[in-house]
């Protein structure tokens, strides 16, 4: 058996192990525990995001993200936290993804607020407009409109994962960050492989599917925790056509949590209150605990421990 055939066989076995959580070496299993969480507060700086009656998404997202960091550190001290921002600064989504990948995170949690703006259009007066047609002037009165923002009745939480049609983009992110999920000895063996080698593409595809499943399970769990706390849950969702670029650009499971509608007066007040921010963050922490337990329980069963 030549070396390349051997590596193909080893790689096939490795990819199956990735999905079944059966480690092929001591290093591989470490790639599948939850050790580091990247928390991203949406928007920031010049990018205000959605706005409510008196607050902006960038500020609410940062406050909730900082509270989330605080609660995880207190309740899950074995988890390392990396924050993409802790102050009011602006980063492009490409910079956020680069930061997350450079940090080597095992999970990406993005905090946002939702919005459903409603405007009431009324006529406030009229003005005369003169036009010329066929050499003749024509004057008419046209209405002047004013749009007034009115309180939105839409409320509730939503948690997103990347759209399934963006799986190729996720696989590309994985191919560019192999060390985040692949055993170093296997990376060594595969260093001479063409990036488009079918064996590698199978690995990226399988790993993308695994991360998609984990992300969707976490998104459902987060929404379940919100519902248990009394919040209105609008469920776990995908944006298939448009996608959410940063979620498919990070080489790890990833979710984006819409913590509520800032356009709704009641939810804006809740999300700006210490109680609302703590309860929101605690729901996410509870979900992460359940996610971590499930992940480690699968590993334990697969290794017979």
Order of alpha helices (4+ residues) and beta strands (2+ residues): alpha-alpha-beta-alpha-beta-alpha-beta-beta-beta-beta-alpha-alpha-alpha-beta-alpha-beta-alpha-alpha
